[in-house]
Amino acid sequence: MLSKARAFSHIYVEEAAKEHPRTQTILKRFSSSTVVVVDDYQNVFGRGRQDFWKQKASPKLILAKKKENFIYPGNTFLQGNISPNFAYNALVLNCPYDCHYCYLQGMYNGANMVAFVNLEDYFSAAAEACANRPDPSRPMPLAISYDTDLLALEGILGYAREWVEWVREQRDLLIEIRTKSAPVRFIEEVEPSNAVRLAWTLSPEEVQKQYESGTPSLEKRISALKKALERGWKVRICIDPVLRVPGWEAIYGTFGEQLKKSLPWELIEQLEIGVFRVTPGYFKKMKKRPGTDLLHYPYEHAKNTVSYKKSERESLVETILAALSGCLSNEQIYTWI
């Protein structure tokens, strides 16, 4: 979770969201913050000449109402290869963590965070999208934590709990909540649902320490996901992105062996492996990030994607697959190469 030490000093509230019950609940948790009412959240969030990385040191919170585009279809950068019904939404814009490889630093002008308070409209849109999904013979996977880390914000927003309770009454929907956090309280207090899957992004310790600023350690993430499995939560493992860092073969080989020995694979539903990839437009802005070597590798620009060369992508993924051989069936493993 976001620590009290990093609590938002200023909270901007969109006029349309001012009286919403969730707005009032969130504001009560920040009684010492300065509250500023604005006409439109984009006047703060979308303004030009912002410094994304300076704002990361002290981001502000913006509470707003989403007006359109509550559901987005999957694409080749996400999990579109898993199901034709796959979709995602954006309940929160920006993330409490600061991963060097994150596309958000190329997507947004600044690092302030927007939380949309009108979840009821998202619920309605999700139900409608499910009813009209492309393949009605299969459920609709809906990722609700791509442009943020909802579980890292659960103590502030409580959105993940609301989605879990809402989806209990739905049919043919499978909610996925992806995280790098260690949300022990959420895991212990919220009753698991067969319609909800928790998806942990795991990285080698060397990668986490150098490139995933502010995130819990690999040890803490593994401990949390084990607790989730013990409680009966569905769990998916995401090793994404795999990075071609110096010494990557030894780093990821050891990492894979560690996961093979430490995780109860018979309880894990799926494994996703993907390499670093981003659109050229985002990458151009990301390269301005100070103090990182990660974004200055000689990546290949092809098919509207910045990534490693095909042979490099294949060797990265094959290293993980070799280390985890026998843990899951081929049908349970998804790769982005």
N, C-alpha and C positions, 0 to 999 in steps of 0.2 A: 504494500500500500504506500501511497504518498505520505511521508512522515509529517508530523506536526511542524517540524523545523522548516519544512518546505511549503507550509500552508500558504494559500494565495493571499497576498497582501491587499490586492484589489480584485473586486468581482464586478464585472460589467453585466448588467441585466437589460436585455432587450425589452422594450416597452410591451411588446405582445406577450412576453413571458413573465411579466412582473407579478401577476396575481396567480400564476399557476401553483398548485399545491406543492409540486416537486421543487419549484424555485424556493418557496418559503421553507421547506424542509432543509434544503441544502444551505441556505443562508444562515439558519440557526446554528449550523456547525461551524460557522466562521463569524462569530459575533464581533471579533476585533478587526475584521477586514473592512476596508473602505468600499462601499457599494456605490456604483455609478450607473444611472439609468441612461440607455442610449436608444435612439430610434431604430437602428438596424445593426445587428451584430457585425455585419461586414464593414461598417464604418470603423471598427476597431480591428477586427481580425484580418480583413482583406486590404487594408491600406498599404500603400507602397512605401518603399524606403525603410523597411524593417530589417533588422539583423537577427536572423533566425537563431544563431548560436549564442549571441549575447542574451536574448530573451530566455533561452533555456536555463540560464542561471537563476532566473526569478520569473517564471511564467505567471500570467494572470489568467483567471477563469472568466469565461463568458457564458452566460446562460441565455439560451435563445429558443425559439420555436422553429422547427423545420417546417417548410411550407410546401415542398415538393420533392420528388425523387427519393422516396422512402426505401426503395428496393432497387438494387443494381444486379444485372445478370453477371454470371461468372465470365472470366476471360482467360487467355492463355497464361497470364502471369499468376493467376490464382489456381483454383481447383476445378476448372471447367472440365478437365479430363476425367474427373471422378464421376460426375453425373450431369446429364443435360439439364437437370433441374436446379443445379447449384446456383445460389444467389448470395448476396451479402448486403449489409446495410452499414450506415455510418451514424452511430448514436452519439459519438464523441469525435471531434476532430483534434488530432495531435495526441501525443503519448507522454506519460510522465517519465519514461525512460529516454535515453539519448544514444541509440545505437548508431555507430559511424556509418553503417551501410543502409540505414533506413531511408526509404523513398520519400517519407513525409517531409524531409528537409529540402527536397526538390519540388514537392507538390504545393507547399504552402509558403506564403510570404514571411510568416513569423511563427514563433513557437508558442504563442498563447493558445489556450485550450478552450474549445467550444463544446459545451454539453447541451444537447437538445432535450428539453424537458417534456415534450409532448409524446411520451412513449405510446400512449393510446392510439395515436395515428400510425405509428410504426406497427403496432399489433394488427390493426385493421389492414394495412397494406400487406403484411406478411400472410395473413389469412387469405386475402384475395389472390395473391401471387401463388399460393399453394393450390388453391382451387383451380387456377388456370395454368398450372405448370405444364411444360412441354410433354412430359411423359407421365401420364396419370397412373401408370402401373407401378411407379416407384415413388418413394417419399421425396420431399424437397429438403435438401441440406441448406441451411441458412447460417452463414457466418456472421456473428454480430460484434466481433472484436478484431477487425482488421486495421482500421485507421487509428487505433488506440490500444490500450491494454485495460479492458474493463475490470478485470479482477484486481489489478493494481490500484484501481480507483474505487473499489467496492466500499471501502469505509467512508468515502466521501459522497458517492452517488447512489449506491445500492441498486444499480441497474441490473446486474447479473441475476440477483435474487428475484427481481420482478419478472425477468424473462423466464426463469425456471418455473416460477409459479404459474405464469400465464400459459406456457406451452403444455402444462399438464392436462389442460382442457381441450387441446387441439388434436387433430388427427393428421397423419402423413407429413408432419414437420419434424425435422431433426436439427436442433440448434447446436452450433459449435461455438465454443468460447475459447479462443486462442490466447495464450498468456506466456509470459516469462516470469511471472510472479510466484510467490509461495503463500497462497491465500488460505492458511490453515483454518482461520475462523470460519470462512465461508464453507470450506469443505466439511467442517465438523457440525455446523449449525443448520445448513440447508440440506433437506432430504433429497437424495439423488433421484433423478428422473431418467427413464429409458429414452426420453426424447431429447436429452441433453448430453453432449460429449464435451469433455474438457480436453483441450489440445495444447500440450506443452511444447514450446520451442526450446530445444536443448542444444547447447554449444560446448565445445571443449573449454576447460578452465582457462587456458591461455587466451582463447578468443573472447570469452566473457569478460575477463579482467581488462583486456586492452581495447575492445571495440564495442562493448555493451554497457556503457556508462549508466550507473544507477540501478542495475538489475541485480536480483538475488544471485548468489553463487549457484553453480551446477549442483553442488551438494544439497542446498536448500530446495532447489526445484525438484530434484529426485525424491527427496524426503516428502515434499508436498504431494507429488503425484502418487507415491506409494500409499499415503494416507487416503487419497481419493479412491484408489483401487480397493483398499480395505473397506471403505465406506460403501462401495458398490457403484461408484461413478464410472461411466464409460470414459476411456482415456485413449487418446491418439498421441503419438509422438511425432514431432516435426523437427527434423534436422535440416534447417532451411533459414538462411543460406549457408551452404558449405563454402568456405573461403580458401582461396589459394594463397595462404599466408606463408611466410618463410618456415620451412620445416613441416609443411602441411601433411606430408605422408605419415610421418611419425606421430604428429599431434592427433590426426583423425583416426589413425590406426589404433593408438592407445585409447582414445576416446570411445571408439566402437567396442573394444574389448571390455572397457569399464561398464558400458551400458549392458552388454551381453551378460555380464556376471551379476550386475546389481539390480536389474529389473525383472519382475515376474512376467515374462513375455506371454505366458499362457493367458493372462488377463487383459493384455493390451489389444485393442481392436485393429489399429492400423498404424502404419509408419509412412511418413512422407519425407522424401529427400529431394532437396532442390539446391541449385547453385545460385550465386549472386546474379541477379538480372534486374534491369530497370530500363525505362524508356529513355531515349536520348535527351529529351527536354528536361526531365527530372535530373538526369546525370550531369548536365551542364551546370545546373545550380548547385548540386551536391558537391562538385569538385571545388567549390569555393570554401568548403569547410576547413577551418584552420586546424593544424596540429594532428593530422592523420596521414598515414602512408597508404591506407587501404584504397583510396579512390584514385590513385595515380598509377595503378597497374596498367600495362598496355592492353586494355580490353578490346574485344572485337565489337565493331558496330555493324550489325546485320539484321535485316528483317525488323526494323524499328525496335531493336533490342540491343542494349549494351550488356555484354556478358563476356565470359571467357571463350576462347576458341573451342570448337566442338571436341577436339581431342582432349583438351584440358577439362572440359565439363564431364566428359565420360570417365576420365581417370579419377576425378573427385568423387563422383557417385559410386564408381566401382570399388573404391577404397572403403567406403562406408558399408556397401553391400557385402563385401568380403568379410569384414569384421563382424557383421551381424548375421552371417550365414546360419540358417537353421532356426533363427528366432521366430520368424513368421513365414507364412506361405506367400507365394508370389502374388496371390490375389489380394493380400493385405498390404502390399507395398506399392506406393505410388511415387514416381520420380519425375522431376523436371530436369531435362538434360538439354 
